[in-house]
Amino acid sequence: MKNLLLIGCALLTTCVTLGEAKAAEPGWSPVIVATGEYRQQLEKTPIVSRPYRPFHFYGNTVRRMHYRGTPLPTPRDLLTTGLFPVMARSR
């Protein structure tokens, strides 16, 4: 009886843990203004699955909230988009 209870608890824990796992966060796309087939592909993709793109504040914020739980970009995000060097040069 104890073994059955332990197996049941282990199975329940595994199911709960796997159920909370999220898909990997999308990467960055260097394309700012999408056109043609790429634009059509993006429009068919749910907003949380689309790649991050420079200057796409709304979509990037939605994705950060979904994957990270915070709307604020990290310093790594700023480096990836190329904004950080621009900000450093303007000082």
Sequence and secondary structure as in RCSB ss.txt:
>XXXX:A:sequence
MKNLLLIGCALLTTCVTLGEAKAAEPGWSPVIVATGEYRQQLEKTPIVSRPYRPFHFYGNTVRRMHYRGTPLPTP
RDLLTTGLFPVMARSR
>XXXX:A:secstr
 HHHHHHHHHHHHHHHHHHH       B   SS  HHHHHHHHHS TTTS B TT HHHHHHHHHHHHS  S  H
HHHHHHTHHHHHHHT 
